């Protein structure tokens, strides 16, 4: 299994491009993530997580997280597209976590 490239490699390859911040699109993604999370919480109240349905819940949580990561990318002035864009988004999440650790947050 190959290791995940760092975010800067995706910038260099052109998978991620710098752009002006798009707060309106980011807001839309955040609202979508919040809506998905509300739905997921309602679903969990009605249908408890079990071995048979756990993967569906994990997929729903993933959708919430990836929407929030994409929103942060847009706020910070980045856009990922094309082959490898998903991997770039995950690398950006890792980068955000590293920054919080070094800033003592």
N, CA, C and O atoms as a GROMACS GRO file, in nm:
protein
  420
    1UNK      N    1   0.083  -0.117   0.000
    1UNK     CA    2   0.000   0.000   0.000
    1UNK      C    3   0.089   0.125   0.000
    1UNK      O    4   0.179   0.137   0.082
    2UNK      N    5   0.063   0.215  -0.091
    2UNK     CA    6   0.144   0.335  -0.096
    2UNK      C    7   0.093   0.437   0.005
    2UNK      O    8  -0.025   0.437   0.040
    3UNK      N    9   0.182   0.523   0.051
    3UNK     CA   10   0.142   0.620   0.151
    3UNK      C   11   0.075   0.741   0.085
    3UNK      O   12   0.096   0.769  -0.033
    4UNK      N   13  -0.004   0.809   0.163
    4UNK     CA   14  -0.075   0.927   0.116
    4UNK      C   15   0.024   1.040   0.093
    4UNK      O   16   0.106   1.072   0.179
    5UNK      N   17   0.015   1.101  -0.024
    5UNK     CA   18   0.101   1.215  -0.054
    5UNK      C   19   0.061   1.333   0.032
    5UNK      O   20  -0.052   1.340   0.081
    6UNK      N   21   0.155   1.425   0.051
    6UNK     CA   22   0.119   1.543   0.129
    6UNK      C   23   0.051   1.646   0.038
    6UNK      O   24   0.061   1.639  -0.084
    7UNK      N   25  -0.018   1.739   0.100
    7UNK     CA   26  -0.102   1.834   0.028
    7UNK      C   27  -0.021   1.916  -0.073
    7UNK      O   28  -0.070   1.944  -0.183
    8UNK      N   29   0.098   1.952  -0.038
    8UNK     CA   30   0.181   2.034  -0.128
    8UNK      C   31   0.210   1.962  -0.260
    8UNK      O   32   0.224   2.027  -0.363
    9UNK      N   33   0.218   1.830  -0.257
    9UNK     CA   34   0.239   1.754  -0.380
    9UNK      C   35   0.120   1.769  -0.475
    9UNK      O   36   0.137   1.772  -0.596
   10UNK      N   37   0.001   1.778  -0.419
   10UNK     CA   38  -0.118   1.797  -0.502
   10UNK      C   39  -0.122   1.938  -0.562
   10UNK      O   40  -0.172   1.958  -0.672
   11UNK      N   41  -0.069   2.034  -0.488
   11UNK     CA   42  -0.056   2.169  -0.544
   11UNK      C   43   0.041   2.170  -0.661
   11UNK      O   44   0.014   2.227  -0.766
   12UNK      N   45   0.155   2.105  -0.642
   12UNK     CA   46   0.258   2.099  -0.746
   12UNK      C   47   0.208   2.027  -0.871
   12UNK      O   48   0.243   2.066  -0.983
   13UNK      N   49   0.129   1.923  -0.854
   13UNK     CA   50   0.082   1.846  -0.969
   13UNK      C   51  -0.036   1.912  -1.040
   13UNK      O   52  -0.071   1.874  -1.152
   14UNK      N   53  -0.098   2.011  -0.976
   14UNK     CA   54  -0.212   2.080  -1.037
   14UNK      C   55  -0.347   2.019  -1.002
   14UNK      O   56  -0.451   2.069  -1.047
   15UNK      N   57  -0.347   1.913  -0.922
   15UNK     CA   58  -0.474   1.856  -0.877
   15UNK      C   59  -0.548   1.958  -0.790
   15UNK      O   60  -0.671   1.967  -0.794
   16UNK      N   61  -0.471   2.033  -0.713
   16UNK     CA   62  -0.526   2.142  -0.632
   16UNK      C   63  -0.472   2.272  -0.688
   16UNK      O   64  -0.353   2.284  -0.717
   17UNK      N   65  -0.561   2.369  -0.702
   17UNK     CA   66  -0.520   2.500  -0.753
   17UNK      C   67  -0.560   2.606  -0.652
   17UNK      O   68  -0.662   2.596  -0.583
   18UNK      N   69  -0.477   2.709  -0.646
   18UNK     CA   70  -0.511   2.825  -0.564
   18UNK      C   71  -0.616   2.905  -0.638
   18UNK      O   72  -0.614   2.914  -0.760
   19UNK      N   73  -0.706   2.964  -0.563
   19UNK     CA   74  -0.811   3.046  -0.620
   19UNK      C   75  -0.854   3.143  -0.512
   19UNK      O   76  -0.809   3.134  -0.398
   20UNK      N   77  -0.939   3.233  -0.547
   20UNK     CA   78  -0.989   3.322  -0.443
   20UNK      C   79  -1.088   3.245  -0.356
   20UNK      O   80  -1.154   3.151  -0.401
   21UNK      N   81  -1.096   3.286  -0.232
   21UNK     CA   82  -1.185   3.221  -0.137
   21UNK      C   83  -1.329   3.227  -0.188
   21UNK      O   84  -1.374   3.330  -0.238
   22UNK      N   85  -1.400   3.116  -0.174
   22UNK     CA   86  -1.539   3.109  -0.217
   22UNK      C   87  -1.626   3.078  -0.096
   22UNK      O   88  -1.668   2.964  -0.075
   23UNK      N   89  -1.651   3.180  -0.017
   23UNK     CA   90  -1.727   3.162   0.107
   23UNK      C   91  -1.872   3.125   0.081
   23UNK      O   92  -1.932   3.053   0.161
   24UNK      N   93  -1.929   3.172  -0.028
   24UNK     CA   94  -2.069   3.138  -0.058
   24UNK      C   95  -2.084   2.988  -0.085
   24UNK      O   96  -2.175   2.924  -0.032
   25UNK      N   97  -1.995   2.933  -0.166
   25UNK     CA   98  -2.000   2.788  -0.194
   25UNK      C   99  -1.967   2.709  -0.068
   25UNK      O  100  -2.027   2.605  -0.042
   26UNK      N  101  -1.872   2.758   0.011
   26UNK     CA  102  -1.837   2.692   0.135
   26UNK      C  103  -1.957   2.689   0.230
   26UNK      O  104  -1.983   2.587   0.293
   27UNK      N  105  -2.029   2.800   0.239
   27UNK     CA  106  -2.146   2.807   0.325
   27UNK      C  107  -2.250   2.703   0.281
   27UNK      O  108  -2.313   2.638   0.364
   28UNK      N  109  -2.267   2.689   0.150
   28UNK     CA  110  -2.360   2.591   0.097
   28UNK      C  111  -2.319   2.449   0.137
   28UNK      O  112  -2.404   2.369   0.175
   29UNK      N  113  -2.192   2.420   0.129
   29UNK     CA  114  -2.144   2.287   0.167
   29UNK      C  115  -2.161   2.262   0.316
   29UNK      O  116  -2.195   2.152   0.357
   30UNK      N  117  -2.138   2.365   0.397
   30UNK     CA  118  -2.155   2.351   0.541
   30UNK      C  119  -2.302   2.326   0.574
   30UNK      O  120  -2.334   2.242   0.658
   31UNK      N  121  -2.390   2.399   0.509
   31UNK     CA  122  -2.534   2.379   0.532
   31UNK      C  123  -2.576   2.238   0.492
   31UNK      O  124  -2.656   2.174   0.560
   32UNK      N  125  -2.521   2.191   0.381
   32UNK     CA  126  -2.550   2.054   0.336
   32UNK      C  127  -2.500   1.953   0.439
   32UNK      O  128  -2.571   1.857   0.470
   33UNK      N  129  -2.380   1.974   0.492
   33UNK     CA  130  -2.324   1.884   0.593
   33UNK      C  131  -2.410   1.884   0.719
   33UNK      O  132  -2.435   1.778   0.777
   34UNK      N  133  -2.456   2.001   0.760
   34UNK     CA  134  -2.542   2.010   0.878
   34UNK      C  135  -2.673   1.936   0.855
   34UNK      O  136  -2.723   1.868   0.945
   35UNK      N  137  -2.729   1.951   0.738
   35UNK     CA  138  -2.853   1.882   0.704
   35UNK      C  139  -2.833   1.731   0.706
   35UNK      O  140  -2.916   1.658   0.760
   36UNK      N  141  -2.725   1.684   0.648
   36UNK     CA  142  -2.694   1.541   0.648
   36UNK      C  143  -2.677   1.489   0.790
   36UNK      O  144  -2.721   1.378   0.822
   37UNK      N  145  -2.612   1.569   0.874
   37UNK     CA  146  -2.590   1.526   1.012
   37UNK      C  147  -2.721   1.520   1.089
   37UNK      O  148  -2.742   1.427   1.167
   38UNK      N  149  -2.809   1.616   1.069
   38UNK     CA  150  -2.941   1.611   1.133
   38UNK      C  151  -3.016   1.484   1.091
   38UNK      O  152  -3.075   1.415   1.174
   39UNK      N  153  -3.013   1.456   0.961
   39UNK     CA  154  -3.080   1.336   0.911
   39UNK      C  155  -3.019   1.211   0.973
   39UNK      O  156  -3.091   1.119   1.013
   40UNK      N  157  -2.888   1.206   0.980
   40UNK     CA  158  -2.820   1.090   1.037
   40UNK      C  159  -2.859   1.072   1.183
   40UNK      O  160  -2.883   0.959   1.226
   41UNK      N  161  -2.865   1.180   1.259
   41UNK     CA  162  -2.905   1.170   1.399
   41UNK      C  163  -3.048   1.120   1.413
   41UNK      O  164  -3.077   1.039   1.502
   42UNK      N  165  -3.138   1.166   1.327
   42UNK     CA  166  -3.277   1.116   1.328
   42UNK      C  167  -3.281   0.968   1.296
   42UNK      O  168  -3.353   0.890   1.360
   43UNK      N  169  -3.203   0.930   1.198
   43UNK     CA  170  -3.199   0.790   1.157
   43UNK      C  171  -3.149   0.701   1.270
   43UNK      O  172  -3.203   0.593   1.294
   44UNK      N  173  -3.045   0.746   1.338
   44UNK     CA  174  -2.989   0.667   1.448
   44UNK      C  175  -3.092   0.649   1.560
   44UNK      O  176  -3.096   0.544   1.625
   45UNK      N  177  -3.173   0.752   1.583
   45UNK     CA  178  -3.277   0.741   1.686
   45UNK      C  179  -3.382   0.637   1.648
   45UNK      O  180  -3.437   0.569   1.735
   46UNK      N  181  -3.409   0.624   1.520
   46UNK     CA  182  -3.513   0.532   1.474
   46UNK      C  183  -3.460   0.393   1.444
   46UNK      O  184  -3.529   0.293   1.462
   47UNK      N  185  -3.337   0.388   1.397
   47UNK     CA  186  -3.276   0.260   1.360
   47UNK      C  187  -3.139   0.253   1.425
   47UNK      O  188  -3.044   0.312   1.374
   48UNK      N  189  -3.126   0.183   1.534
   48UNK     CA  190  -2.997   0.173   1.601
   48UNK      C  191  -2.890   0.111   1.510
   48UNK      O  192  -2.920   0.030   1.423
   49UNK      N  193  -2.767   0.151   1.532
   49UNK     CA  194  -2.655   0.096   1.455
   49UNK      C  195  -2.638  -0.051   1.492
   49UNK      O  196  -2.639  -0.089   1.609
   50UNK      N  197  -2.620  -0.132   1.389
   50UNK     CA  198  -2.597  -0.276   1.408
   50UNK      C  199  -2.489  -0.321   1.312
   50UNK      O  200  -2.443  -0.244   1.228
   51UNK      N  201  -2.449  -0.444   1.324
   51UNK     CA  202  -2.349  -0.499   1.232
   51UNK      C  203  -2.398  -0.494   1.088
   51UNK      O  204  -2.319  -0.477   0.995
   52UNK      N  205  -2.528  -0.510   1.069
   52UNK     CA  206  -2.584  -0.514   0.935
   52UNK      C  207  -2.589  -0.376   0.868
   52UNK      O  208  -2.583  -0.368   0.745
   53UNK      N  209  -2.600  -0.269   0.944
   53UNK     CA  210  -2.615  -0.137   0.882
   53UNK      C  211  -2.502  -0.039   0.913
   53UNK      O  212  -2.505   0.075   0.866
   54UNK      N  213  -2.403  -0.081   0.989
   54UNK     CA  214  -2.295   0.008   1.032
   54UNK      C  215  -2.225   0.076   0.914
   54UNK      O  216  -2.192   0.194   0.922
   55UNK      N  217  -2.203   0.003   0.806
   55UNK     CA  218  -2.135   0.063   0.690
   55UNK      C  219  -2.212   0.182   0.634
   55UNK      O  220  -2.150   0.278   0.588
   56UNK      N  221  -2.343   0.176   0.636
   56UNK     CA  222  -2.424   0.286   0.585
   56UNK      C  223  -2.410   0.410   0.673
   56UNK      O  224  -2.408   0.523   0.623
   57UNK      N  225  -2.402   0.388   0.802
   57UNK     CA  226  -2.381   0.501   0.893
   57UNK      C  227  -2.243   0.562   0.874
   57UNK      O  228  -2.227   0.684   0.874
   58UNK      N  229  -2.144   0.476   0.857
   58UNK     CA  230  -2.007   0.526   0.834
   58UNK      C  231  -2.002   0.607   0.705
   58UNK      O  232  -1.939   0.712   0.701
   59UNK      N  233  -2.066   0.560   0.601
   59UNK     CA  234  -2.070   0.634   0.474
   59UNK      C  235  -2.136   0.770   0.492
   59UNK      O  236  -2.093   0.869   0.434
   60UNK      N  237  -2.240   0.776   0.573
   60UNK     CA  238  -2.308   0.903   0.597
   60UNK      C  239  -2.217   1.000   0.673
   60UNK      O  240  -2.214   1.120   0.642
   61UNK      N  241  -2.146   0.949   0.772
   61UNK     CA  242  -2.051   1.034   0.846
   61UNK      C  243  -1.940   1.083   0.753
   61UNK      O  244  -1.900   1.199   0.759
   62UNK      N  245  -1.893   0.995   0.667
   62UNK     CA  246  -1.791   1.032   0.570
   62UNK      C  247  -1.841   1.147   0.482
   62UNK      O  248  -1.767   1.243   0.457
   63UNK      N  249  -1.965   1.139   0.434
   63UNK     CA  250  -2.021   1.245   0.350
   63UNK      C  251  -2.022   1.379   0.422
   63UNK      O  252  -1.994   1.483   0.362
   64UNK      N  253  -2.054   1.377   0.550
   64UNK     CA  254  -2.053   1.500   0.630
   64UNK      C  255  -1.911   1.555   0.637
   64UNK      O  256  -1.888   1.673   0.613
   65UNK      N  257  -1.815   1.469   0.670
   65UNK     CA  258  -1.677   1.513   0.686
   65UNK      C  259  -1.618   1.566   0.556
   65UNK      O  260  -1.551   1.670   0.557
   66UNK      N  261  -1.641   1.499   0.446
   66UNK     CA  262  -1.582   1.543   0.319
   66UNK      C  263  -1.642   1.676   0.275
   66UNK      O  264  -1.574   1.758   0.215
   67UNK      N  265  -1.770   1.697   0.304
   67UNK     CA  266  -1.831   1.827   0.272
   67UNK      C  267  -1.765   1.938   0.352
   67UNK      O  268  -1.741   2.047   0.299
   68UNK      N  269  -1.736   1.911   0.479
   68UNK     CA  270  -1.672   2.013   0.562
   68UNK      C  271  -1.528   2.038   0.519
   68UNK      O  272  -1.480   2.152   0.524
   69UNK      N  273  -1.459   1.934   0.478
   69UNK     CA  274  -1.321   1.952   0.428
   69UNK      C  275  -1.323   2.035   0.300
   69UNK      O  276  -1.241   2.126   0.284
   70UNK      N  277  -1.415   2.005   0.210
   70UNK     CA  278  -1.426   2.082   0.085
   70UNK      C  279  -1.459   2.228   0.114
   70UNK      O  280  -1.408   2.319   0.048
   71UNK      N  281  -1.545   2.250   0.212
   71UNK     CA  282  -1.579   2.387   0.250
   71UNK      C  283  -1.454   2.460   0.300
   71UNK      O  284  -1.431   2.576   0.264
   72UNK      N  285  -1.376   2.394   0.382
   72UNK     CA  286  -1.254   2.457   0.434
   72UNK      C  287  -1.155   2.486   0.322
   72UNK      O  288  -1.091   2.592   0.321
   73UNK      N  289  -1.142   2.394   0.228
   73UNK     CA  290  -1.056   2.418   0.112
   73UNK      C  291  -1.099   2.546   0.040
   73UNK      O  292  -1.015   2.630   0.006
   74UNK      N  293  -1.228   2.559   0.016
   74UNK     CA  294  -1.280   2.677  -0.054
   74UNK      C  295  -1.258   2.805   0.025
   74UNK      O  296  -1.221   2.908  -0.032
   75UNK      N  297  -1.279   2.800   0.155
   75UNK     CA  298  -1.256   2.917   0.240
   75UNK      C  299  -1.109   2.958   0.235
   75UNK      O  300  -1.077   3.077   0.230
   76UNK      N  301  -1.021   2.859   0.236
   76UNK     CA  302  -0.877   2.885   0.237
   76UNK      C  303  -0.821   2.916   0.098
   76UNK      O  304  -0.701   2.940   0.084
   77UNK      N  305  -0.908   2.917  -0.004
   77UNK     CA  306  -0.864   2.956  -0.137
   77UNK      C  307  -0.805   2.846  -0.222
   77UNK      O  308  -0.712   2.869  -0.299
   78UNK      N  309  -0.858   2.725  -0.207
   78UNK     CA  310  -0.812   2.612  -0.287
   78UNK      C  311  -0.931   2.545  -0.355
   78UNK      O  312  -1.045   2.556  -0.310
   79UNK      N  313  -0.901   2.474  -0.464
   79UNK     CA  314  -1.001   2.393  -0.532
   79UNK      C  315  -0.932   2.267  -0.584
   79UNK      O  316  -0.828   2.275  -0.648
   80UNK      N  317  -0.991   2.152  -0.556
   80UNK     CA  318  -0.934   2.028  -0.607
   80UNK      C  319  -1.029   1.972  -0.712
   80UNK      O  320  -1.151   1.976  -0.696
   81UNK      N  321  -0.971   1.919  -0.818
   81UNK     CA  322  -1.054   1.860  -0.923
   81UNK      C  323  -0.972   1.757  -1.001
   81UNK      O  324  -0.849   1.760  -1.002
   82UNK      N  325  -1.045   1.668  -1.065
   82UNK     CA  326  -0.981   1.568  -1.149
   82UNK      C  327  -0.931   1.448  -1.070
   82UNK      O  328  -0.965   1.428  -0.953
   83UNK      N  329  -0.850   1.369  -1.139
   83UNK     CA  330  -0.797   1.248  -1.078
   83UNK      C  331  -0.711   1.285  -0.956
   83UNK      O  332  -0.624   1.371  -0.964
   84UNK      N  333  -0.739   1.219  -0.845
   84UNK     CA  334  -0.663   1.243  -0.724
   84UNK      C  335  -0.722   1.351  -0.635
   84UNK      O  336  -0.667   1.380  -0.528
   85UNK      N  337  -0.833   1.413  -0.677
   85UNK     CA  338  -0.888   1.522  -0.596
   85UNK      C  339  -0.935   1.474  -0.460
   85UNK      O  340  -0.920   1.544  -0.360
   86UNK      N  341  -0.992   1.355  -0.456
   86UNK     CA  342  -1.038   1.303  -0.326
   86UNK      C  343  -0.919   1.282  -0.233
   86UNK      O  344  -0.924   1.318  -0.115
   87UNK      N  345  -0.813   1.224  -0.286
   87UNK     CA  346  -0.693   1.201  -0.205
   87UNK      C  347  -0.635   1.335  -0.158
   87UNK      O  348  -0.585   1.345  -0.046
   88UNK      N  349  -0.643   1.436  -0.243
   88UNK     CA  350  -0.594   1.570  -0.206
   88UNK      C  351  -0.676   1.627  -0.090
   88UNK      O  352  -0.620   1.690  -0.001
   89UNK      N  353  -0.806   1.604  -0.092
   89UNK     CA  354  -0.892   1.652   0.016
   89UNK      C  355  -0.856   1.584   0.149
   89UNK      O  356  -0.854   1.649   0.254
   90UNK      N  357  -0.829   1.455   0.143
   90UNK     CA  358  -0.789   1.383   0.263
   90UNK      C  359  -0.653   1.433   0.312
   90UNK      O  360  -0.632   1.448   0.433
   91UNK      N  361  -0.562   1.460   0.220
   91UNK     CA  362  -0.432   1.515   0.257
   91UNK      C  363  -0.447   1.652   0.322
   91UNK      O  364  -0.373   1.687   0.414
   92UNK      N  365  -0.545   1.730   0.275
   92UNK     CA  366  -0.570   1.861   0.334
   92UNK      C  367  -0.622   1.847   0.476
   92UNK      O  368  -0.585   1.925   0.564
   93UNK      N  369  -0.705   1.748   0.500
   93UNK     CA  370  -0.755   1.722   0.635
   93UNK      C  371  -0.637   1.690   0.727
   93UNK      O  372  -0.630   1.739   0.839
   94UNK      N  373  -0.546   1.609   0.679
   94UNK     CA  374  -0.428   1.573   0.757
   94UNK      C  375  -0.344   1.697   0.784
   94UNK      O  376  -0.290   1.714   0.894
   95UNK      N  377  -0.332   1.783   0.684
   95UNK     CA  378  -0.257   1.908   0.700
   95UNK      C  379  -0.323   1.997   0.806
   95UNK      O  380  -0.253   2.058   0.887
   96UNK      N  381  -0.455   2.006   0.805
   96UNK     CA  382  -0.525   2.086   0.905
   96UNK      C  383  -0.497   2.033   1.046
   96UNK      O  384  -0.474   2.110   1.138
   97UNK      N  385  -0.498   1.902   1.061
   97UNK     CA  386  -0.469   1.842   1.191
   97UNK      C  387  -0.328   1.869   1.237
   97UNK      O  388  -0.305   1.891   1.356
   98UNK      N  389  -0.232   1.867   1.146
   98UNK     CA  390  -0.094   1.894   1.180
   98UNK      C  391  -0.075   2.038   1.225
   98UNK      O  392   0.001   2.065   1.318
   99UNK      N  393  -0.144   2.129   1.160
   99UNK     CA  394  -0.134   2.270   1.197
   99UNK      C  395  -0.190   2.294   1.336
   99UNK      O  396  -0.134   2.373   1.412
  100UNK      N  397  -0.298   2.228   1.370
  100UNK     CA  398  -0.357   2.246   1.502
  100UNK      C  399  -0.260   2.196   1.609
  100UNK      O  400  -0.247   2.258   1.715
  101UNK      N  401  -0.193   2.086   1.583
  101UNK     CA  402  -0.099   2.032   1.680
  101UNK      C  403   0.017   2.128   1.702
  101UNK      O  404   0.059   2.149   1.815
  102UNK      N  405   0.069   2.186   1.593
  102UNK     CA  406   0.184   2.275   1.607
  102UNK      C  407   0.144   2.410   1.667
  102UNK      O  408   0.229   2.481   1.721
  103UNK      N  409   0.016   2.445   1.657
  103UNK     CA  410  -0.030   2.571   1.715
  103UNK      C  411  -0.080   2.550   1.858
  103UNK      O  412  -0.122   2.645   1.924
  104UNK      N  413  -0.076   2.427   1.906
  104UNK     CA  414  -0.120   2.399   2.041
  104UNK      C  415  -0.270   2.402   2.060
  104UNK      O  416  -0.318   2.426   2.171
  105UNK      N  417  -0.345   2.378   1.952
  105UNK     CA  418  -0.492   2.379   1.963
  105UNK      C  419  -0.546   2.242   1.989
  105UNK      O  420  -0.667   2.224   2.001
   0.00000   0.00000   0.00000
